[in-house]
Amino acid sequence: MRGRHLLTLTLVLAAMEPAAADERDSTYSLQDLRIIASSVHPTLEAAEAAAEAAEGFLKQAQSYPNPELVVGFGRGRPRDGGESRSETRIELVQPIEMQGIRRWRSRLAEARLREAEVNRELAKVVVDSTVASLVYTVLLEERRAEIARESTEVAARLVELLTRRADVGESSPVEVTRARSEWFARRRELLEAEGAIDASRGALRLFCGGELAERFSIEERLQDLNARELPAGLVERLRDRNPLLLRARIGLEEAQARTEVARKETFPMIELFAGHETELDRTAANLGVGLAIPLWNRNRGAIAGASAEQSVASAEVRALALELETALDRASSGYRRSLAAVRLHEEGWTEAARKSLEIVSFSFENGEASLLEVLDAQRSYLDVGLAEAESWAGLALARADIERLIAGPLEWEDTP
């Protein structure tokens, strides 16, 4: 009966193996995935279209007013009687804006164009950052599955050993049952880890518009990340390059331009006109100048509203700067904590847990350690391995957050 259980155990473990190393259709690097996501993501397409629309608005803002042609026809009869005759009136009117109105209107349109360009850069930064976060999540889940698989194999070998000992009376059935319970727990952790892999891969594939191969692998590993202290000048880079902050500053420029446009609109607009009239008893040509006088409406409401919006935009710039710098400080703190944890593992924490498990397992096989000691060593090694994976993932995700905030990769002075 126990031999049948061992055969079943062997078949189950073989089924849990990654199917002949799980041959992948494609291997992608992080940069490959960013390019794919950028080519299909609708936010980038929308940002590109918005930039084109802003260019059109700028051309329109720089245009001069069109002339107006008025043509009238009629028939009339002289007061002293006589035959009725046709009357015609042709008039050409050319509005002339004050130079300041068109200049500030153009500045407003230019600010909108810059805002659209910043929005396009912001969309690219968000897509790149999201892809990095999804990739690091996939790598973390894969590492968790590797650790769970290794722990499952160790638990299975322990069950096999205790089963053999029980057959010859060297172990009690209670120990076999306890070891099998531990093995089942490890198998469940493995199933959960593999499910998390599928979920994280599905999220990455969905974000990339379904363009990824059905089965794919990622070129990078969490341990390949450059684990270094953060470079100096991150706050300055955030202030100079963060798209959200740049957009808010452009919004302030727009508010300033709207205020000036509202003020300039109080200036009178000149109209030049030329005309030709043919009446019943005369023909006349005329030239004239029209002037709109801001007597009743001096645009005070629009000026007050635009000035208030300018104050709001200024306050929003300061508030956003504070919020982003706080987020950068939080991400930097998370990066430093993860870096410290990673260095603990690099100093030998994970290796010590591995050796401890090997020693206790060897001692147990030779009758010098108890089952509880082996199980405790297994759980300790599992916890340390998961902690290492989470430390690397925390480092990677914090770095992705920092690079999103500073709108570019981390750079060190000695980086070639």
C-alpha positions in Angstrom: 0.0 0.0 0.0 2.8 2.4 0.9 4.6 1.5 -2.3 1.5 2.5 -4.2 1.4 5.9 -2.3 5.0 6.5 -3.2 4.2 5.8 -6.9 1.3 8.2 -6.7 3.6 10.8 -5.0 6.1 10.5 -7.8 3.5 11.0 -10.5 2.1 14.0 -8.7 5.5 15.6 -8.4 6.2 14.9 -12.1 2.9 16.6 -13.0 3.9 19.6 -11.0 7.1 20.0 -12.9 6.9 22.9 -15.4 6.2 20.6 -18.4 9.7 20.0 -19.9 10.9 23.4 -18.7 7.7 24.9 -20.2 9.1 25.9 -23.5 8.2 29.5 -24.3 7.2 30.9 -27.6 8.9 34.2 -27.0 11.2 36.0 -24.6 10.8 39.7 -24.0 13.0 42.2 -22.2 11.5 45.0 -20.2 12.3 47.5 -23.0 10.5 45.2 -25.6 7.4 45.1 -23.4 7.5 48.9 -23.1 7.7 49.3 -26.8 4.8 46.9 -27.4 2.6 48.6 -24.8 3.4 52.1 -26.2 2.4 51.0 -29.7 -1.0 49.7 -28.7 -2.1 51.6 -25.6 -5.1 54.0 -26.3 -3.9 56.7 -23.9 -0.9 57.4 -26.1 -3.0 57.5 -29.2 -5.4 59.9 -27.5 -2.5 62.1 -26.3 -1.1 62.2 -29.9 -4.4 63.2 -31.3 -4.8 65.9 -28.6 -1.3 67.3 -29.6 -2.4 67.5 -33.2 -5.6 69.3 -32.2 -3.6 71.8 -30.1 -1.5 72.6 -33.2 -4.6 73.3 -35.1 -5.9 75.7 -32.4 -2.6 77.5 -32.4 -2.9 78.1 -36.2 -6.4 79.4 -35.7 -5.3 81.7 -32.9 -2.7 83.3 -35.1 -5.1 84.0 -37.9 -6.4 87.5 -38.7 -10.1 88.1 -38.8 -11.8 87.6 -42.2 -13.2 90.5 -44.1 -17.0 90.7 -44.6 -18.6 91.4 -47.9 -22.2 92.8 -47.9 -24.2 92.9 -51.1 -27.7 94.2 -51.3 -30.2 94.5 -54.1 -33.6 96.2 -54.4 -36.0 98.1 -56.6 -37.3 101.6 -56.0 -39.4 104.4 -57.6 -38.5 108.1 -57.5 -40.8 110.2 -55.2 -41.8 112.3 -58.2 -43.0 109.2 -60.0 -41.4 107.5 -63.0 -40.2 104.1 -63.9 -38.9 101.9 -61.1 -35.2 101.0 -61.2 -32.8 98.6 -59.5 -30.7 99.6 -56.5 -27.5 98.0 -55.4 -25.2 98.3 -52.4 -21.8 96.6 -52.0 -19.8 97.0 -48.8 -16.5 95.4 -47.7 -15.7 95.5 -44.0 -12.3 94.4 -42.5 -12.1 94.1 -38.7 -8.7 95.0 -37.3 -7.7 93.6 -33.9 -5.3 95.3 -31.6 -1.9 93.6 -31.8 -2.0 92.7 -28.1 -5.2 90.7 -28.4 -3.8 88.3 -31.1 -0.5 88.1 -29.3 -2.0 87.0 -26.0 -4.5 84.7 -27.8 -1.5 83.0 -29.5 0.3 82.7 -26.2 -2.8 80.9 -24.8 -2.9 78.5 -27.7 0.9 77.9 -27.4 0.4 77.1 -23.7 -2.3 74.6 -24.7 0.1 73.0 -27.2 2.8 72.6 -24.7 0.3 71.1 -22.3 -0.7 68.6 -24.9 2.9 67.7 -25.5 3.5 67.3 -21.8 0.4 65.1 -21.6 1.8 63.0 -24.3 5.0 62.6 -22.3 3.0 61.9 -19.2 1.1 59.1 -20.9 4.4 57.6 -22.0 5.8 57.8 -18.5 2.7 56.2 -17.0 2.7 53.4 -19.6 6.5 52.7 -19.0 6.1 52.7 -15.3 3.0 50.5 -15.4 4.8 47.9 -17.6 7.7 47.9 -15.2 5.5 47.3 -12.2 3.6 44.5 -14.0 6.9 42.9 -15.1 8.4 43.0 -11.6 5.1 41.6 -10.2 5.4 38.7 -12.7 9.0 38.1 -11.7 8.1 38.1 -8.0 5.3 35.6 -8.5 7.6 33.4 -10.5 10.2 33.5 -7.7 7.6 32.7 -5.2 6.5 29.7 -7.3 10.2 28.5 -7.5 10.5 28.6 -3.7 7.2 26.9 -3.2 8.2 24.2 -5.8 11.5 23.6 -4.0 9.8 23.4 -0.6 7.3 21.0 -2.0 10.1 18.7 -3.3 11.8 18.8 0.1 8.6 17.9 1.8 8.0 15.1 -0.6 11.4 13.7 0.0 10.7 13.8 3.7 7.5 11.9 3.3 9.3 9.3 1.2 12.0 8.9 3.8 9.5 8.6 6.7 7.4 6.1 4.7 10.5 3.9 4.2 11.3 4.1 7.9 7.7 3.3 8.9 7.9 0.2 6.7 10.8 -1.1 8.8 9.5 0.2 12.1 11.9 3.1 12.5 9.3 5.8 12.4 5.8 6.1 13.8 2.7 6.5 11.6 2.1 9.8 13.4 5.4 11.2 12.0 4.4 10.1 8.5 1.0 11.7 8.8 2.5 14.9 10.1 5.0 15.0 7.2 2.2 14.3 4.7 0.2 17.2 6.2 3.2 19.5 5.7 3.6 18.2 2.1 0.0 19.0 1.4 0.5 22.5 2.8 3.5 23.1 0.5 1.5 21.8 -2.5 -1.3 24.2 -1.7 1.2 27.1 -1.6 2.6 26.0 -4.9 -0.9 26.0 -6.5 -1.6 29.5 -5.2 1.8 30.7 -6.5 1.1 29.3 -9.9 -2.3 30.9 -9.9 -0.8 34.2 -9.0 1.7 33.8 -11.9 -1.2 33.3 -14.4 -3.0 36.3 -13.0 0.0 38.6 -13.2 0.9 37.4 -16.7 -2.7 37.9 -17.8 -2.6 41.5 -16.5 0.7 42.2 -18.4 -0.7 40.6 -21.6 -3.9 42.6 -21.3 -2.0 45.9 -20.7 0.1 45.1 -23.9 -3.1 44.8 -25.9 -2.9 41.0 -26.2 0.1 41.3 -28.4 2.3 39.0 -26.3 2.7 35.3 -27.1 0.5 32.9 -25.3 3.5 31.5 -23.4 6.3 33.9 -22.9 9.3 34.5 -20.6 10.9 37.7 -19.3 14.5 38.2 -19.9 15.3 40.1 -16.7 15.5 38.7 -13.2 14.8 40.5 -10.0 18.4 39.8 -8.8 19.7 41.5 -12.0 18.5 44.9 -10.7 21.3 47.3 -9.8 21.1 47.4 -6.0 22.7 50.8 -5.2 22.1 53.8 -3.0 19.9 56.4 -4.7 21.8 59.1 -6.6 21.6 62.7 -5.4 19.4 65.4 -7.0 16.2 63.5 -7.3 14.1 66.4 -6.0 15.6 68.7 -8.5 14.9 66.2 -11.3 11.3 65.9 -10.2 10.8 69.7 -10.2 12.4 70.0 -13.6 10.9 67.0 -15.4 7.8 65.6 -13.7 5.0 65.9 -16.4 2.3 66.5 -13.9 4.2 69.4 -12.4 5.1 70.7 -15.9 1.4 70.5 -16.9 0.3 72.4 -13.8 2.8 75.2 -14.5 1.6 75.4 -18.1 -2.0 75.6 -16.7 -0.7 78.6 -14.7 0.6 80.2 -17.9 -2.7 79.6 -19.5 -4.5 81.3 -16.7 -2.1 84.2 -17.0 -2.8 84.4 -20.7 -6.5 84.2 -20.2 -6.3 87.1 -17.8 -4.4 89.2 -20.3 -6.8 88.3 -23.1 -9.7 89.4 -21.0 -8.0 92.7 -20.3 -7.1 93.2 -23.9 -10.7 92.5 -25.0 -11.7 95.8 -23.4 -9.7 97.6 -26.2 -11.8 98.8 -29.0 -11.8 96.9 -32.3 -11.3 99.0 -35.4 -13.3 98.2 -38.5 -12.4 99.6 -42.0 -15.0 99.5 -44.6 -15.4 100.5 -48.2 -18.6 100.5 -50.2 -20.4 101.4 -53.4 -24.1 102.3 -53.7 -26.3 102.8 -56.7 -29.5 104.5 -55.8 -32.4 105.8 -57.8 -31.0 109.1 -58.5 -27.4 108.9 -57.5 -24.3 106.7 -57.4 -21.9 106.9 -54.3 -18.7 105.3 -53.2 -17.6 105.6 -49.5 -14.8 104.7 -47.1 -15.1 104.6 -43.4 -13.7 103.6 -40.0 -15.8 102.0 -37.3 -14.8 101.8 -33.6 -16.4 99.7 -30.9 -16.4 101.8 -27.7 -16.3 99.9 -24.4 -18.8 102.1 -22.7 -21.3 99.7 -21.1 -19.3 96.5 -21.1 -15.7 96.8 -20.0 -15.3 93.0 -19.5 -14.9 93.4 -15.7 -16.6 90.0 -14.9 -14.3 88.1 -17.3 -11.2 89.9 -16.0 -12.2 89.1 -12.3 -12.9 85.5 -13.2 -9.7 85.0 -15.1 -7.7 86.6 -12.2 -9.3 84.2 -9.7 -8.5 81.2 -11.9 -4.9 82.4 -12.1 -4.7 82.5 -8.3 -6.2 79.0 -8.1 -3.7 77.7 -10.7 -0.8 79.2 -8.7 -2.0 77.5 -5.5 -2.5 74.2 -7.3 1.1 74.3 -8.6 2.4 74.7 -5.1 0.1 72.0 -3.7 1.0 69.5 -6.5 4.8 70.2 -6.0 4.4 69.4 -2.3 2.4 66.2 -3.0 4.9 64.9 -5.6 7.9 65.6 -3.3 6.1 63.8 -0.5 5.5 60.8 -2.9 9.1 60.9 -3.9 10.3 60.9 -0.3 7.9 57.9 0.4 9.2 56.0 -2.6 12.8 56.7 -1.7 12.3 55.5 1.8 10.8 52.3 0.5 13.7 51.9 -1.8 16.2 52.3 1.0 14.3 49.8 3.2 14.3 47.2 0.5 17.9 47.9 -0.3 18.9 47.3 3.3 16.9 44.0 3.3 18.5 42.9 0.0 21.9 43.4 1.5 21.1 41.3 4.5 20.3 38.4 2.1 23.5 39.1 0.1 25.5 39.0 3.3 24.4 35.4 3.8 20.9 35.3 5.4 19.4 33.1 2.7 22.5 30.9 2.4 22.5 30.4 6.2 18.8 29.3 6.1 19.6 26.9 3.3 22.6 25.4 5.1 20.6 25.1 8.3 18.0 23.0 6.4 20.6 20.8 4.8 22.3 20.2 8.2 19.0 19.4 10.0 17.8 17.2 7.1 21.1 15.3 7.2 20.9 14.9 11.0 17.3 13.7 10.7 18.3 11.1 8.1 20.9 9.9 10.5 18.6 9.8 13.5 20.1 12.9 15.3 17.3 15.4 14.8 13.6 15.3 15.3 10.8 15.7 12.7 9.8 18.9 14.3 13.3 20.3 13.9 13.2 19.5 10.2 9.8 21.0 9.7 10.9 24.1 11.5 14.0 24.4 9.3 11.9 24.0 6.2 9.5 26.7 7.2 12.3 29.0 8.2 14.0 28.5 4.8 10.7 29.1 3.0 10.1 32.3 4.9 13.6 33.6 4.3 13.4 32.8 0.6 10.0 34.6 0.3 11.4 37.5 2.2 14.4 37.8 -0.2 12.0 37.7 -3.2 9.8 40.4 -1.7 12.8 42.5 -0.8 14.0 42.5 -4.5 10.5 43.1 -5.7 10.1 46.0 -3.2 13.4 47.5 -4.5 12.2 47.1 -8.1 8.8 48.5 -7.5 10.1 51.5 -5.5 12.6 52.2 -8.3 9.7 52.1 -10.8 7.8 54.7 -8.7 10.9 56.9 -8.4 11.5 56.8 -12.2 7.9 57.6 -12.8 8.1 60.7 -10.5 11.3 62.0 -12.1 10.2 61.0 -15.6 13.3 59.0 -16.5 15.7 56.3 -15.4 17.8 56.6 -12.3 21.3 57.7 -13.2 24.5 57.5 -11.3 27.6 59.5 -12.0 29.7 56.5 -12.8 27.1 55.0 -15.2 28.6 54.7 -18.6 
